Amino acid sequence: MKTFSISVDIDAPTERVWGVMRDVERWHEWTASITSVTRVDHGPLAIGSRARVRQPKLLPAEFIVTELEENTGFTWVTLSPGVTATARHSVEPIPGGTRATLSVQFDGLAAPIVAWMTRNLNDRYLALEAAGLKKRSEALSGAS
C-alpha cells in the first residue's frame, strides 16, 4: 500500500472548512500531527507556494503546492532521495456540511519500503488531522 487516505464529515459549511484547511501555518493549533508549518513565501496559498513542515517522528520537509482550486482543495509535494510524497487535501459539500478527504501517496524507487515502514504513523497522523479539522471547523462554525 503506497496511498493512505481518510474522509471525515464535518458539520460546517465548505467555505469554513476550506478556510481552516488552507491556513497551513495554524495547523499545529488543531492537530498533534504537526509541530509547525512555516511558509517560505508570503501571500495566500497558491500554486508554487512553499512551506517547511515539521512533524513529530519525521524529518522536516519542504512542500510545494502543485495544485490548488479555491474552496475545493490543494495538493502539495515533497521530494526526498528515492521518494516523492504527495499530500492531497480536499473538501466537498454534502447535505448538512462538508466532507473533507486527506491523503498521502508515496511514489519512487523507495516508496514501497517507506510506505510500509511509516504505515501506522501515516494512518495515525491522518486520523489526528481529520479529527482536528472537524473539531476546529465545527467550533468556528458554532461561533458565527
C-alpha positions as CSV (number, residue, x, y, z in Angstrom):
1,M,0.0,0.0,0.0
2,K,1.5,3.3,-1.1
3,T,-1.5,5.5,-0.6
4,F,-3.2,6.4,2.8
5,S,-6.5,8.3,2.9
6,I,-9.2,9.3,5.3
7,S,-12.5,11.2,4.9
8,V,-14.5,12.9,7.6
9,D,-17.9,14.5,7.5
10,I,-17.9,18.0,9.2
11,D,-20.9,19.9,10.4
12,A,-19.8,23.2,9.0
13,P,-20.0,25.0,5.6
14,T,-17.4,24.1,3.0
15,E,-16.0,27.6,2.9
16,R,-15.4,27.5,6.6
17,V,-13.6,24.1,6.4
18,W,-11.6,25.3,3.4
19,G,-10.5,28.4,5.4
20,V,-9.2,26.2,8.2
21,M,-7.5,23.8,5.8
22,R,-5.8,26.4,3.7
23,D,-4.4,28.3,6.7
24,V,-1.5,25.8,6.9
25,E,0.6,27.9,9.3
26,R,-2.0,27.3,12.0
27,W,-2.4,23.5,11.6
28,H,-0.2,23.0,14.8
29,E,-3.1,24.6,16.7
30,W,-5.6,21.8,15.9
31,T,-3.6,18.6,15.2
32,A,-0.9,16.9,17.2
33,S,0.5,15.5,13.9
34,I,2.1,18.9,13.0
35,T,4.7,20.7,15.1
36,S,4.9,23.6,12.8
37,V,4.3,24.8,9.2
38,T,6.4,27.8,8.1
39,R,5.6,29.4,4.8
40,V,8.8,30.1,2.8
41,D,6.9,32.7,0.7
42,H,4.2,35.2,1.5
43,G,0.6,35.8,0.4
44,P,-2.3,33.5,0.0
45,L,-1.6,29.8,-0.5
46,A,-1.2,29.3,-4.3
47,I,0.3,27.0,-6.9
48,G,4.1,27.3,-6.3
49,S,3.8,28.2,-2.6
50,R,6.4,26.6,-0.5
51,A,6.3,25.6,3.2
52,R,8.5,23.8,5.7
53,V,6.6,21.2,7.6
54,R,7.8,19.7,10.9
55,Q,6.1,16.7,12.3
56,P,6.8,14.5,15.3
57,K,8.9,11.4,14.4
58,L,9.7,12.7,10.9
59,L,12.4,14.8,9.3
60,P,11.4,18.3,8.4
61,A,10.2,18.5,4.8
62,E,9.7,21.3,2.3
63,F,6.4,21.1,0.4
64,I,5.5,22.9,-2.8
65,V,1.9,23.4,-3.8
66,T,1.3,21.8,-7.2
67,E,-2.5,22.1,-7.5
68,L,-5.0,24.4,-5.8
69,E,-8.7,25.0,-6.5
70,E,-10.4,27.6,-4.3
71,N,-12.9,26.2,-1.9
72,T,-12.1,22.7,-3.2
73,G,-8.6,21.7,-2.2
74,F,-4.9,21.6,-2.7
75,T,-2.1,19.2,-3.3
76,W,1.5,19.7,-2.2
77,V,4.6,17.6,-2.8
78,T,7.9,16.9,-1.1
79,L,10.9,15.2,-2.6
80,S,13.5,13.1,-0.8
81,P,16.0,10.6,-2.2
82,G,14.0,7.8,-3.8
83,V,10.6,9.0,-2.7
84,T,8.1,11.6,-3.7
85,A,5.3,12.2,-1.1
86,T,2.1,13.8,-2.4
87,A,-0.4,15.1,0.1
88,R,-3.9,16.0,-1.0
89,H,-6.4,17.9,1.0
90,S,-9.9,18.4,-0.4
91,V,-13.4,19.5,0.7
92,E,-16.8,18.9,-0.9
93,P,-20.3,20.0,0.1
94,I,-22.6,17.3,1.4
95,P,-26.1,17.7,2.9
96,G,-25.7,19.5,6.2
97,G,-22.0,20.2,5.9
98,T,-18.7,19.2,4.3
99,R,-16.8,16.1,3.6
100,A,-13.0,16.5,3.9
101,T,-10.6,14.0,2.4
102,L,-7.0,13.9,3.3
103,S,-4.4,11.6,1.7
104,V,-0.7,11.0,1.3
105,Q,0.8,8.9,-1.6
106,F,4.3,7.7,-1.9
107,D,6.0,7.2,-5.3
108,G,9.5,6.4,-6.4
109,L,12.0,3.6,-6.0
110,A,12.0,3.6,-2.2
111,A,8.2,4.3,-1.9
112,P,7.1,0.7,-1.1
113,I,9.6,0.5,1.8
114,V,8.9,4.0,3.1
115,A,5.1,3.4,3.0
116,W,5.4,0.1,4.7
117,M,7.7,1.5,7.4
118,T,5.5,4.5,8.1
119,R,2.1,2.9,7.6
120,N,0.9,3.1,11.2
121,L,2.2,6.6,11.6
122,N,0.5,7.7,8.4
123,D,-2.8,6.3,9.5
124,R,-2.5,7.9,12.9
125,Y,-1.5,11.3,11.6
126,L,-4.3,11.3,9.0
127,A,-6.8,10.4,11.8
128,L,-5.5,13.2,14.0
129,E,-5.7,15.7,11.2
130,A,-9.2,14.7,10.2
131,A,-10.4,14.9,13.8
132,G,-8.7,18.2,14.4
133,L,-10.0,19.7,11.2
134,K,-13.5,18.6,12.2
135,K,-13.3,20.0,15.7
136,R,-11.8,23.3,14.6
137,S,-14.2,23.8,11.7
138,E,-17.3,23.0,13.8
139,A,-16.1,25.2,16.7
140,L,-15.6,28.1,14.3
141,S,-18.9,27.4,12.6
142,G,-20.7,27.5,16.0
143,A,-19.1,30.8,16.9
144,S,-20.5,32.6,13.9
